[in-house]
């Protein structure tokens, strides 16, 4: 996973990677931009409930884009990007 995370962080405008339990607790946080994002301020549990039944989702906001993929039972991979980062889709091997 370390190699994959380093490759993802080398993509321009990727700000960080999170592994989050389905309880909303952040298990792993790797920031590419010195930590200017504040993922702990997001109600991940509520977001995951809204995404129930989806294996992946891309959400775009004014200042941040999230790519979310359910990795296995009980864990989500979240990639934090600027809105202008290249898109990530299901063909990307995560």
N, C-alpha and C positions, 0 to 999 in steps of 0.2 A: 504494500500500500504506500510506503514512503516514496517509492519511485514514481508511482502514479500521482500522488499529491504534489510532488515537486514539478512534474510535467504540467499539471493543471495550473499551478501557481505561476508558471513561467508564461502563461498566456496573458497577453496584454489586457489590462482592465479586470482581471480576476483579483478580487480583494481578499478572499479567504475561503476556507473549507471547514465545515463543521460535521461532526458525527453526533447525532442527537437521538437519545432514547425516545421511545414512543410515549414516555411519561413527560417529555418536554425538557428533561435534564441534558445539558450539553456535556457529552462524554469526551470530546476532543475538539480543540479549536486551533486552527493554523491560520495565522493572518499574514497576508502578503504586503499589506500597506501600513504596517506599524500599529494596527489595531484601531483605526478610526471608526470602524463599524462597531455597533453595540448589539451583538446578537442576544445577549442576556436580557435585553429590554423587550424582546419579541415573545409573545405568548405562543410558543411553539405547540403546546398541547392543543390549544383552540384551533390553530392552523391545521394540524394533523387531523383533527376531527372533521374539519371542513373538507379535507382532501380524502376522506375515507373512501376506500375502493379504488383509488388511483395508485398506480405504481410510480408515476413520475408527473411532475408539473413544473411549469415555468411561470413565474409571476414577475411582472415588471412594474416598478414604481417610478416616481419622479427622479429619485437619486440612487436607486439600487434595484438590481434584478436578482431574483432567487431562482436557482434550479434545484429542485427537490426530487430525490429518488429514494423510494423505499428499498433498502438493500436486503433486508431479511426481516423476519419477525422481530419486532422490537427495536429497529434501528433505521434511521434515515440519514442519507448523505445530503448535505446542503452546500451548494456552491454560491458564494456571494460575489456578485459582479457589478460593475458600473452598467448603466443602461445601454452603453454603446459597445459592450463586449461582444465577441462573436457568439452566436447561439450554440447551445449544447442541445443535442437531441438524443433519441433512443439508440441511434447507431454508435454513439460514443461508448467505448468500453470502459465502464467504471467499476 
